[in-house]
Every structure is written in C-alpha cells, then in structure tokens.
Amino acid sequence: MSYLIPSYSLKIEDNNLKELRSDLWNNDPVPADLIVDGSKYDIDIAYRGSYTRKFRKRSYRIEFITPKFFSGVREIHLNAEYKDPSFIRNKLSFDFFHDLGVLSPESQHINLSRNDSHKGLYLQLESVDEFFLKKRGLPMGPIFYAVNNNANFSLIRDEKTKTSLLAGYQRAFGTDSDDDFLLDFINKINTIPLYSFQEEIANYINVDSFLRWLAVAVCTMNNDGFTHNYALYRNSETGLFEIIPWDYDATWGRKINGGIMPYNYVPMEGKKSNHLCYLLMRIPDFRKLYRSILEEILETKFTVDYMDSKINTLHEALRPHILLDPYKKKTIEIFNSEPDFICQFIQDRSSYLKHHLVNFA
C-alpha cells in the first residue's frame, strides 16, 4: 500500500516572521498563509513544544482562520520529529493505538516550504479538541492536556504536596465548571479505600480503555508518557474519563534525545510515578484484565510479522524526502538502519514482557 506525502507552502511576511523568531517561548501566534493543493488558507501560526523549541528545526501549531476548517479540523500541529532518526515513531505509535481500539490522533507526513525555502519533512498531527470528538461521532465532553509531570494522578510530586489538583493539566475544551469533574476524579483516586477501589473507580474512568492505553504505552516503551504527553476526555454520556496518547516520538527503543533506550527500561506494569497505574495494578481483577490485554497484543499485534510491513511502507515512502530534507539528509545512514533497529526492539521487548508475564498474577 502506497503512502502519499503532500506538500504544504507556508507564506509569512518578513515582519511577522521576525516577530515569531523574536521569542521562542511566546505562544501568541502570527498571521500567515498556508497553501495546500492550490487552496489558500489564512492561518495563525506559533511555535509548539517544550524542549523541542531549541532545536534548529522547529515545530508549529496552526489554527485556521479563513476558511475556518481544513479537512474537518480547526487546528493542526506540525512536528519536526528532529530527534527521531526514523521519522516514523510518532505515527507508528498512533496507528498502533488505533489498531487496538484506543482513541488517538490522526497523523500524516507532509513536506513543508516556508517563503519558497524547503524546510523538509514534518508530521502533521490532529489536535485533540471538540473537532476530534466530532469527527469520530463521540459525545461532547471536556478535554484536558497533561502538559507536565504534575499530571501524575497523585496529590504529591517529588514528595511535595501539590498546590492544586489541576497542576499539570491544561483544559483544551470545555468550561470552567468542567474543571470540577477532573478535580473530583483526581481526589477520588487518592481517597477511595483500596477495598472499594475496584467498584468505585469504575464510576470515573473507562478501565478497559485505560488498560489498553497502558499496554500499548508499555509495549512501545514511552518512558515520557506516563505523567504527561496524554490527554483526558470525559465522555458526557457515560460520565467516564478516557485517556488519549500524545507525542510518542521517544518510543520503539529511542529516548527523547534520539539515543538508545534499553528494551527493559520501562517495567511491565508501567511506571509507579503514575499513581493511577500503581493503584489499578494492586487490584487482582484489574491485573487479570491487563494481563489478558497484554498477552493478546504480544501474540497478535506487537510482533515483527505484524509490524514489519507497516514499518517498511513508511520508511520507503519517506526515504526520497529525507534525502531532500536540509536537517535530515546528513543522517541518511542512520535512517537506513532504523527498520532493523525497530524490529530488533520489538523482538527484545516482546521477549522481556513475555518472560515477566509468567509470574504476573
């Protein structure tokens, strides 16, 4: 199956480009035009990310002004994927989540030029907002981004009491009153007695969905994604929170700096720094369900046989464009070796998880 990579042309007036560059940490956008398939869109554009803003190749957040929608969305993110030598880890992860029935953003590689200067490959990510819900026919409900490590579902961080239960979260959709749902949820996580935790927590979160998210996070080994880099959506019909992955470039055996992460770095049960994971894994029935989910994934999806064609389809489609990317073309030899690296990681990680499942009860 072929994978087409469209081209986007960004036009920014010199004074607006100068303003954008003047402060890397300013989230206020500047006006620009985006041309896709001959259609022009008036947009607002700003830098996005945290540590990634310091890289030579920067990532962007784009909001569509006129017309207001682009392929059914109001906002997209263009990720530079600067430290991922394969350039496919984020997309590979989101597609993997989707295959396993976990809500996840759509993603698409694109070529970007700015004022007729080629800027190389980017990964376009769908924003997790009300239009994300609308495209999937889901009930409207508040969405909260976990923006830093305070989003650990606990009352404390680094042995210090938090000043607010909402610390670490940023509301992406909803009203001020919706904050009360998140406050109540986090408070319940930390106050429900363990003997009644199984029954009561099921009134606040979709446990099956959360455990599926956990299983994929554990398989792909996203060390960075247990206490931030996720979103919480509260389904207004069920009243339950669901978790949505975000920023999964540091996965499949690579760290956020692109270095190698040992296949056994993330425990099979996830990281205890995520207090909700820790508590769920103390409940026998939840452990049994998690084991069942993980066993199924390891047998059917997290295998070289299943992933190989997905990896190589993306890799082969991207290679001609990597050769033209001014920020990536010098690392083509590393890029060439990445499919083998990822497949070896899958083998090693799968063996590690299967070994530890033997005594997991």
C-alpha positions as CSV (number, residue, x, y, z in Angstrom):
1,M,0.0,0.0,0.0
2,S,1.4,3.4,-1.0
3,Y,1.8,6.3,1.3
4,L,1.4,9.7,-0.3
5,I,3.2,12.7,1.1
6,P,1.6,16.1,0.2
7,S,3.4,19.4,0.1
8,Y,2.4,22.5,2.1
9,S,3.6,26.0,1.3
10,L,3.8,28.5,4.1
11,K,3.9,32.2,3.4
12,I,4.8,34.6,6.2
13,E,5.6,38.3,5.8
14,D,9.0,39.3,7.0
15,N,7.8,41.4,9.9
16,N,5.6,38.6,11.2
17,L,8.5,36.0,10.7
18,K,10.7,38.3,12.7
19,E,8.1,38.6,15.5
20,L,7.8,34.8,15.5
21,R,11.5,34.3,15.8
22,S,11.9,37.0,18.5
23,D,10.8,34.8,21.4
24,L,10.9,31.0,21.1
25,W,8.7,30.7,24.2
26,N,5.9,33.0,23.1
27,N,2.7,31.1,22.4
28,D,1.0,34.1,20.7
29,P,0.6,33.3,17.0
30,V,1.4,35.5,14.0
31,P,-0.7,35.6,10.8
32,A,0.4,33.7,7.7
33,D,-1.0,31.9,4.6
34,L,-0.9,28.1,4.0
35,I,-1.3,26.8,0.5
36,V,-2.3,23.2,0.1
37,D,-3.3,21.6,-3.3
38,G,-3.8,25.1,-4.8
39,S,-6.1,26.3,-2.0
40,K,-5.0,29.2,0.3
41,Y,-5.9,29.3,4.0
42,D,-5.5,32.3,6.2
43,I,-3.9,31.0,9.4
44,D,-2.4,31.9,12.7
45,I,0.9,30.1,13.4
46,A,3.1,29.7,16.6
47,Y,5.9,27.5,17.8
48,R,4.9,24.5,19.8
49,G,6.6,22.0,22.2
50,S,8.8,22.5,25.2
51,Y,12.5,21.5,24.9
52,T,12.0,21.0,21.1
53,R,11.8,24.8,20.6
54,K,15.5,24.9,21.0
55,F,16.2,22.7,18.0
56,R,17.3,24.0,14.6
57,K,14.1,22.6,13.0
58,R,11.1,23.8,15.0
59,S,7.6,22.5,15.3
60,Y,4.4,24.6,14.8
61,R,0.8,24.9,15.9
62,I,-1.5,26.2,13.2
63,E,-5.1,27.5,13.6
64,F,-7.2,28.0,10.5
65,I,-8.9,31.4,10.3
66,T,-10.4,31.7,6.8
67,P,-11.8,29.3,5.9
68,K,-12.3,28.1,9.4
69,F,-11.8,24.4,8.7
70,F,-9.2,22.3,7.0
71,S,-10.2,18.7,6.4
72,G,-12.8,19.0,9.2
73,V,-10.4,20.5,11.8
74,R,-9.6,23.9,13.2
75,E,-6.1,23.3,14.4
76,I,-3.2,21.1,13.4
77,H,0.3,20.5,14.7
78,L,3.4,20.2,12.5
79,N,6.0,18.2,14.4
80,A,9.6,18.5,13.2
81,E,10.5,15.0,14.7
82,Y,14.0,16.4,14.8
83,K,15.5,13.8,17.2
84,D,13.8,10.7,15.8
85,P,16.3,9.1,13.3
86,S,13.5,7.0,11.8
87,F,11.0,9.9,11.5
88,I,8.2,7.3,11.9
89,R,7.9,6.6,15.6
90,N,5.1,9.0,16.4
91,K,2.9,7.9,13.5
92,L,3.8,4.2,14.1
93,S,2.6,4.6,17.7
94,F,-0.6,6.4,17.0
95,D,-1.5,3.9,14.3
96,F,-0.8,1.1,16.8
97,F,-3.1,2.7,19.4
98,H,-5.8,3.0,16.7
99,D,-5.4,-0.7,15.7
100,L,-6.0,-1.6,19.4
101,G,-9.1,0.5,19.8
102,V,-7.6,3.3,21.8
103,L,-8.6,6.9,20.9
104,S,-5.6,8.5,19.2
105,P,-4.9,11.5,16.8
106,E,-4.6,11.0,13.1
107,S,-1.2,11.7,11.6
108,Q,0.3,12.3,8.2
109,H,3.7,13.2,6.9
110,I,4.0,16.3,4.8
111,N,6.7,18.3,3.0
112,L,6.9,22.0,4.1
113,S,8.3,25.0,2.4
114,R,8.4,28.5,4.0
115,N,8.6,31.5,1.7
116,D,9.7,29.2,-1.1
117,S,12.6,27.7,1.1
118,H,12.3,24.0,1.6
119,K,12.1,23.0,5.3
120,G,11.8,19.3,4.9
121,L,9.5,16.6,6.3
122,Y,7.1,17.2,9.1
123,L,4.5,15.1,10.8
124,Q,1.0,16.6,10.8
125,L,-0.9,15.7,14.0
126,E,-4.6,16.2,14.6
127,S,-5.4,18.4,17.6
128,V,-7.3,16.7,20.4
129,D,-10.3,19.0,20.7
130,E,-14.0,19.2,20.1
131,F,-13.5,18.6,16.4
132,F,-11.5,15.4,17.2
133,L,-14.7,14.2,19.0
134,K,-17.0,15.4,16.2
135,K,-15.0,13.5,13.5
136,R,-15.5,10.3,15.5
137,G,-19.1,10.8,16.4
138,L,-18.3,11.0,20.1
139,P,-20.4,12.9,22.7
140,M,-19.0,16.3,23.5
141,G,-17.1,16.5,26.8
142,P,-14.2,18.4,28.4
143,I,-10.6,17.6,27.2
144,F,-7.5,18.2,29.4
145,Y,-4.0,18.0,28.2
146,A,-1.3,16.7,30.6
147,V,1.4,19.3,30.0
148,N,4.0,18.4,32.6
149,N,4.9,15.8,35.2
150,N,2.4,17.1,37.8
151,A,-0.2,15.2,35.8
152,N,0.6,12.0,37.7
153,F,-2.9,11.4,39.2
154,S,-1.4,12.0,42.7
155,L,-1.7,14.6,45.4
156,I,2.1,14.9,45.6
157,R,5.1,15.1,43.3
158,D,8.7,14.5,44.3
159,E,7.5,14.0,47.9
160,K,5.9,17.5,47.9
161,T,2.2,18.3,48.2
162,K,0.9,20.0,45.1
163,T,-0.6,23.4,45.4
164,S,-3.5,22.4,43.1
165,L,-5.0,19.1,42.0
166,L,-5.2,20.6,38.5
167,A,-1.4,21.1,38.4
168,G,0.0,19.7,35.2
169,Y,-3.3,20.0,33.2
170,Q,-4.5,22.5,30.7
171,R,-8.1,22.5,29.5
172,A,-8.3,22.2,25.7
173,F,-12.1,22.1,25.5
174,G,-14.9,22.8,27.9
175,T,-15.9,25.3,30.5
176,D,-14.6,26.4,33.9
177,S,-17.2,24.2,35.6
178,D,-15.8,21.2,33.8
179,D,-12.7,21.5,35.9
180,D,-14.8,20.2,38.8
181,F,-15.0,16.8,37.1
182,L,-11.2,16.5,36.9
183,L,-10.8,17.7,40.5
184,D,-13.3,15.2,41.7
185,F,-11.7,12.4,39.7
186,I,-8.2,13.0,41.0
187,N,-9.5,13.5,44.5
188,K,-11.3,10.1,44.3
189,I,-8.2,8.3,43.0
190,N,-6.4,9.4,46.1
191,T,-9.1,9.0,48.8
192,I,-11.1,5.8,47.8
193,P,-10.1,3.0,50.2
194,L,-8.3,0.2,48.4
195,Y,-11.0,-2.3,49.5
196,S,-13.6,-0.4,47.5
197,F,-11.3,1.0,44.8
198,Q,-12.3,-1.5,42.1
199,E,-16.0,-0.8,42.3
200,E,-15.8,3.0,42.8
201,I,-13.1,3.9,40.3
202,A,-15.2,2.3,37.5
203,N,-17.6,5.2,38.0
204,Y,-14.9,7.7,36.9
205,I,-12.8,6.1,34.2
206,N,-13.2,3.6,31.4
207,V,-10.9,1.0,32.9
208,D,-10.7,-1.3,29.9
209,S,-9.7,1.7,27.6
210,F,-7.1,2.9,30.2
211,L,-5.6,-0.6,30.5
212,R,-5.3,-0.9,26.7
213,W,-3.6,2.5,26.7
214,L,-1.3,1.2,29.4
215,A,-0.5,-1.9,27.4
216,V,0.5,0.0,24.3
217,A,2.5,2.5,26.3
218,V,4.4,-0.4,27.9
219,C,4.9,-2.2,24.6
220,T,6.2,0.9,22.7
221,M,8.0,1.9,25.9
222,N,7.1,5.5,26.1
223,N,9.0,6.4,29.3
224,D,7.9,10.0,28.9
225,G,4.2,9.4,28.6
226,F,3.0,8.2,32.0
227,T,2.9,11.5,33.8
228,H,2.4,13.8,30.8
229,N,2.0,13.7,27.0
230,Y,-1.5,12.4,27.2
231,A,-5.0,13.9,27.1
232,L,-8.1,13.1,29.3
233,Y,-11.5,13.2,27.7
234,R,-14.7,12.9,29.7
235,N,-17.5,11.3,27.8
236,S,-20.6,13.2,28.7
237,E,-22.9,10.2,28.1
238,T,-21.0,7.7,30.2
239,G,-19.5,10.2,32.6
240,L,-16.2,8.3,32.3
241,F,-12.8,9.7,31.5
242,E,-10.8,8.2,28.7
243,I,-7.1,8.7,28.1
244,I,-5.6,9.7,24.7
245,P,-1.9,9.4,23.8
246,W,0.1,12.5,22.6
247,D,3.8,13.0,21.5
248,Y,5.1,9.4,21.0
249,D,8.3,10.1,19.2
250,A,10.5,8.8,22.0
251,T,9.4,5.2,21.6
252,W,10.3,1.9,19.9
253,G,13.7,1.9,21.6
254,R,14.8,5.5,21.4
255,K,15.0,8.2,24.1
256,I,13.8,11.8,23.6
257,N,17.3,12.8,22.6
258,G,17.4,10.0,20.0
259,G,19.7,7.8,22.0
260,I,19.1,4.1,22.6
261,M,16.8,3.1,25.5
262,P,17.4,-0.4,26.8
263,Y,14.4,-2.7,26.0
264,N,13.8,-3.4,29.7
265,Y,13.8,0.2,30.8
266,V,10.1,0.6,31.4
267,P,8.5,-2.0,33.8
268,M,5.7,-4.3,32.5
269,E,3.2,-2.7,34.8
270,G,4.1,0.9,33.7
271,K,5.7,3.4,35.9
272,K,4.7,3.8,39.6
273,S,5.1,7.5,39.2
274,N,1.6,7.3,37.5
275,H,-0.4,6.8,40.7
276,L,-3.5,5.6,38.9
277,C,-1.4,2.8,37.2
278,Y,0.0,1.9,40.5
279,L,-3.4,1.6,42.2
280,L,-5.0,-0.3,39.3
281,M,-2.2,-2.8,39.4
282,R,-2.9,-3.5,43.1
283,I,-6.4,-4.8,42.2
284,P,-6.4,-8.5,41.3
285,D,-9.2,-8.3,38.7
286,F,-7.6,-5.3,37.0
287,R,-4.3,-7.1,36.9
288,K,-6.0,-10.1,35.3
289,L,-7.7,-7.9,32.7
290,Y,-4.4,-6.1,32.0
291,R,-2.6,-9.5,31.6
292,S,-5.2,-10.7,29.2
293,I,-5.0,-7.5,27.1
294,L,-1.2,-7.6,27.1
295,E,-1.0,-11.3,26.2
296,E,-3.3,-10.7,23.2
297,I,-1.3,-7.8,22.0
298,L,2.0,-9.7,22.3
299,E,0.6,-12.6,20.3
300,T,-1.2,-10.7,17.6
301,K,0.0,-7.1,17.1
302,F,3.3,-6.4,18.9
303,T,5.2,-8.8,16.6
304,V,7.7,-8.3,13.8
305,D,5.3,-10.2,11.4
306,Y,2.5,-7.7,12.1
307,M,4.7,-4.5,12.2
308,D,7.3,-5.2,9.5
309,S,5.2,-4.1,6.5
310,K,3.9,-1.0,8.4
311,I,7.5,0.0,9.3
312,N,8.9,-0.6,5.8
313,T,6.0,1.1,4.0
314,L,6.5,4.3,5.9
315,H,10.3,4.0,5.7
316,E,10.4,3.5,1.9
317,A,7.9,6.3,1.3
318,L,9.9,8.8,3.4
319,R,13.4,8.0,2.2
320,P,13.3,10.1,-1.0
321,H,12.1,13.0,1.1
322,I,14.7,12.5,3.8
323,L,17.4,12.9,1.1
324,L,16.0,16.4,0.4
325,D,15.4,17.4,4.0
326,P,18.1,20.0,4.9
327,Y,18.0,18.9,8.5
328,K,18.0,15.2,8.0
329,K,19.8,14.3,4.8
330,K,23.2,14.1,6.5
331,T,21.9,11.3,8.8
332,I,20.6,9.1,6.0
333,E,22.8,6.1,7.0
334,I,21.2,6.0,10.4
335,F,17.8,6.4,8.8
336,N,18.5,3.4,6.5
337,S,19.2,1.2,9.5
338,E,16.1,2.1,11.5
339,P,13.7,-0.6,10.3
340,D,16.1,-3.3,11.5
341,F,16.6,-1.4,14.8
342,I,12.8,-1.1,15.4
343,C,12.2,-4.8,14.5
344,Q,15.0,-5.9,16.9
345,F,13.5,-3.7,19.6
346,I,10.1,-5.4,19.1
347,Q,11.7,-8.9,19.4
348,D,13.7,-7.9,22.5
349,R,10.8,-6.0,24.2
350,S,8.3,-8.8,23.5
351,S,10.6,-11.4,24.9
352,Y,11.1,-9.3,28.0
353,L,7.4,-8.8,28.6
354,K,6.5,-12.4,27.9
355,H,9.1,-13.5,30.5
356,H,7.7,-11.2,33.2
357,L,4.1,-12.3,32.4
358,V,4.9,-15.8,33.6
359,N,4.9,-14.7,37.2
360,F,2.3,-11.9,36.8
361,A,-0.8,-12.7,38.7
